[in-house]
Amino acid sequence: MESVADMEEEKKHDTKREILSYIWTIIIACAAAVLVSRYVLINAEIPSESMESLLKEDDRIFGCRLSYLFHGPERYDVVMFKYPVDEETIYIKRVIGLPGETVEIKDSKIYIDGSSEPIKEDYLPDEWVVGNDNFYFEVPKDCYFMLGDNRNISLDARFWSAKALKEGLADNEQEAEKYTYVDSDQILGRAVFKYYPHFKSLLSY
């Protein structure tokens, strides 16, 4: 028969084991969260109105880093990437031009590879009246051409070369042209769903 002292000692050991179990659970949970954040999900808050009406300012979303593990982005994907002019900043835009394609913006319409038919863009929130004409781009290999949905206010690929010149990253327009495009290595993942202020899948847009 156990003495009172033995029972107290066993109780202390049980308490220690329970505390250690909690600590290990917390450590494992934190490690898992770090791994998921680094290799699986991207958590981001939308800083502007450039992707309205799909995404509004202050919306919070998750992106998937594994979306392009076996294939590259497709036209119309909404992706998160390092801003070519400042790679410390994360941007979210829509893929419009794919590697090797030509993209022409003419009278608020976009034409790919000289097609007579513009691409369909029923996601635009308003009539496109700013930066809507007389643009022509040749997308390099392994690069993508990105535009925001709210074209009248979006700082996107139409203006990045001019921004690079202004920031002193290039000496002339020819040197600045490379900042127009997002290299495949700069793409972090595809936006998959919005979780705040309410849940919304982004994969069908």
C-alpha positions, 0 to 999 in steps of 0.5 A: 500500500502506497504511503501518503508521501509516495502518492504526493511524489507520484502526483508531482511527477504526473504534474511535471509530465503534464506540463512537459506535454503541454510545452511539447504540444506548443513547440510542435504547434509553433514549428508547424505554423512556421513551416506552413507559413514558410512553405505552404501558405502566405498570409496577407492583408490587402493594402489598397483598392487596386484589385476591387471588386474581387478584393477590397482594402483591408481584406485578409487572404491566404495564398498557396505557395504550392500552387505552381509546384508542377506548372506555371501560372495561367491567364487570369490567376490572381497571384502574389509576388515580389514587386519587381521595383522593390522585392521587399514589397509583396503585390497581388495582381492578375496574370494577363500575359504569359511567357513569350506572348505579346500584349497590346492594350488598345481602347480599353481592350487587351489583345494577345499575340495580335488576335483580332478578339480581345480577352474577356474581362468581366471582372473589371469593376468600372469602365477602364479610362486610365492607361487604357490605350497605346500600350504594347508589351513583349513578355520575356521567357519565364516572365509574366505580365500583371495588371490590377482589376481596378485599372483606373487606380492600379499601379501595375505593369503599365507603370513599373518601368517608369517607377524604376526610372524615377527610383534610379534603378535604371538609366534609360527606358530600355534598362527599365523595361525589365521591371515591367515583368514578374519573373517566375522566381518572384512569384510566391503563390496563387491567392486561394481564399479570403478569410476576413471579413468573410470567407470567399474562394478566389480560385474561380476568378 
